[in-house]
Amino acid sequence: MVYQTIIGPDFYKLHPMLKERYSLQLGETFKSQGVMEVMETKPSAFKPIYRILSKFKFIVPESGKNIEFDMQYTLTHVDEKMAIYKWVRKFYFPNETYEFHTRMVVDFETGIVKDYMGAPSVVNSHLQFDVTKEGELMTRSTAVDAVIAKQDIPTPTMIAPKALVLEGYDEQSQHYTIHLSIYHPLLGTMMSYAGKFRAL
């Protein structure tokens, strides 16, 4: 299992529903639907730039509450050297639907995991995975590269945004939960959302 390899022994500390969710075999797809109770993108002055980036299926330029969404991901490739997941998220705002595509590439030889964002990709984040004492999966970005002419160009730390994602499972409502925050050292929080979803 790919996530077992990249997380290590702590994989077995995940909530059972998360262990099941992240145990895909080659060619399998996890599909889900849910609601983002809160979505916020700022600063507002950057909205025109975000709208341009949204054409690359990279960022959501709107803010709102109770936004319906669906998400799916597929393990599209795995061998002894590498694994690749393709993620597609769709957010259904009242006047427009936005897509956010990522391709997560796991290099088993180096242990580096990169999440390529956009279609085509414009940036990637190096990811680190941890399991909380509550059995939630915490994913953090440790570095960011700009993708230019299919080359990964490191971004200086002082201007590189940091992402934090926390995923869990609510036994009472029987929903998966997700919280995301993207923070820029100079601009503050650029994007955040919190929601819940169920597998289809």
C-alpha positions in Angstrom: 0.0 0.0 0.0 1.4 3.4 -1.0 0.2 5.4 2.0 1.5 2.7 4.4 4.9 3.1 2.8 5.0 6.9 3.0 3.5 7.3 6.4 5.3 4.3 8.0 4.1 2.4 11.1 1.9 5.3 12.1 -0.4 4.4 9.2 -2.0 1.8 11.6 -2.9 4.6 14.1 -5.2 6.2 11.5 -9.0 6.0 12.1 -10.2 2.7 10.5 -12.2 4.6 7.9 -9.1 6.6 6.9 -7.0 3.4 6.7 -9.7 2.0 4.4 -9.9 5.1 2.3 -6.1 5.3 1.8 -5.7 1.6 0.9 -6.5 1.9 -2.8 -5.1 -0.6 -5.2 -3.9 0.3 -8.7 -6.7 1.5 -10.9 -9.2 1.9 -8.0 -11.0 5.2 -7.4 -12.3 6.8 -4.3 -15.4 8.9 -5.0 -17.2 11.3 -2.6 -19.7 14.1 -2.2 -20.1 16.7 0.5 -20.4 20.2 1.6 -17.8 22.8 2.4 -19.3 24.6 5.4 -16.9 27.5 4.9 -14.6 28.5 2.0 -12.6 31.6 2.0 -10.0 33.0 -0.5 -8.2 36.2 0.2 -6.8 38.9 0.0 -9.6 40.3 -2.2 -7.2 42.4 -4.2 -5.7 39.1 -5.6 -9.1 38.0 -6.9 -8.3 38.8 -10.6 -5.1 36.8 -10.3 -7.0 33.9 -8.7 -9.5 34.0 -11.5 -6.7 33.5 -14.0 -5.2 30.7 -12.0 -8.6 29.0 -11.8 -8.5 28.5 -15.6 -5.6 26.2 -14.9 -7.8 24.2 -12.4 -5.5 25.3 -9.6 -7.3 27.6 -7.2 -10.9 28.6 -6.2 -11.2 32.4 -6.5 -14.5 32.6 -4.6 -15.6 32.6 -0.9 -18.8 31.2 0.4 -20.7 29.0 2.8 -22.3 25.6 2.4 -20.7 25.0 -1.0 -21.5 21.5 -2.4 -18.5 19.7 -3.8 -17.3 16.3 -5.0 -13.9 14.8 -4.9 -12.4 11.7 -6.4 -8.9 10.3 -6.7 -7.4 7.3 -8.5 -4.1 5.4 -8.0 -3.1 5.6 -11.7 0.5 4.1 -11.5 2.6 2.2 -9.1 5.8 0.2 -9.4 8.9 -0.3 -7.3 10.2 3.2 -7.9 7.1 5.5 -8.1 3.4 5.9 -7.4 1.0 8.5 -8.9 -2.4 9.6 -7.7 -4.7 11.8 -9.8 -7.1 14.0 -7.7 -10.1 15.9 -9.1 -12.2 18.3 -6.9 -15.2 20.2 -8.1 -16.8 23.1 -6.1 -20.3 24.1 -7.1 -20.8 27.8 -6.4 -24.2 29.4 -7.3 -22.9 31.0 -10.6 -19.9 28.8 -11.5 -18.2 25.5 -10.9 -14.5 25.4 -10.1 -12.2 22.5 -10.5 -9.0 21.9 -8.6 -6.8 19.2 -10.1 -3.6 17.7 -8.5 -1.3 14.9 -9.3 0.6 13.4 -6.4 3.9 11.7 -7.2 5.6 9.5 -4.7 9.2 8.7 -5.3 10.0 5.6 -3.3 13.7 5.8 -3.8 14.1 9.3 -2.3 11.0 9.3 -0.1 9.9 12.6 -1.6 6.2 13.2 -2.2 5.3 16.1 -4.6 1.8 17.3 -5.2 1.6 18.9 -8.7 -1.3 21.5 -8.7 -3.2 22.6 -11.8 -3.9 21.2 -15.2 -1.3 21.8 -16.6 0.6 22.0 -13.3 1.9 25.5 -12.4 3.4 24.7 -8.9 4.1 21.7 -6.7 4.3 21.2 -3.0 6.6 18.8 -1.2 4.4 16.9 1.3 4.9 15.5 4.8 2.4 13.2 6.5 1.8 12.7 10.2 -0.9 11.0 12.2 -2.4 12.8 15.2 -3.2 11.1 18.5 -6.9 11.3 17.5 -6.2 9.2 14.4 -6.4 12.1 11.9 -4.1 12.5 8.9 -2.1 15.7 8.9 -0.5 16.7 5.6 1.9 19.6 5.5 3.9 21.3 2.7 7.6 21.6 3.4 8.7 23.3 0.2 7.2 24.7 -3.0 8.5 24.5 -6.6 7.3 26.6 -9.6 6.8 24.3 -12.6 8.3 26.0 -15.7 8.7 24.2 -19.0 8.2 20.9 -17.1 11.1 21.8 -14.8 10.7 22.1 -11.0 12.2 25.4 -9.8 12.5 25.8 -6.0 10.7 28.8 -4.5 12.6 30.8 -1.8 11.3 29.9 1.7 10.5 33.6 2.5 7.9 33.8 -0.3 6.7 30.1 -0.4 3.1 29.5 0.9 2.6 26.7 3.4 -0.4 24.4 3.3 -1.9 22.3 6.1 -4.6 19.7 5.7 -6.3 17.8 8.5 -8.5 14.9 7.6 -10.6 12.8 10.0 -13.8 10.9 10.5 -16.8 11.9 12.5 -18.4 8.8 14.0 -21.5 10.6 15.1 -22.5 12.0 11.7 -20.6 9.2 9.8 -18.8 11.7 7.6 -15.2 12.3 6.6 -14.0 15.7 7.7 -11.5 18.0 6.1 -9.8 21.3 7.0 -7.4 23.1 4.8 -5.3 26.3 5.2 -2.8 27.9 2.9 -0.7 30.5 4.5 1.8 32.9 2.9 4.5 34.5 5.0 3.8 38.0 3.6 0.1 37.8 2.8 -1.3 35.7 5.6 -4.0 33.1 5.0 -4.7 32.9 1.3 -7.2 30.1 1.2 -9.0 28.0 3.7 -12.0 25.6 3.9 -13.7 23.3 6.3 -16.2 20.6 5.3 -17.5 17.1 5.5 -18.2 14.4 2.9 -19.3 10.8 2.4 -18.0 8.1 0.1 -20.2 7.2 -2.8 
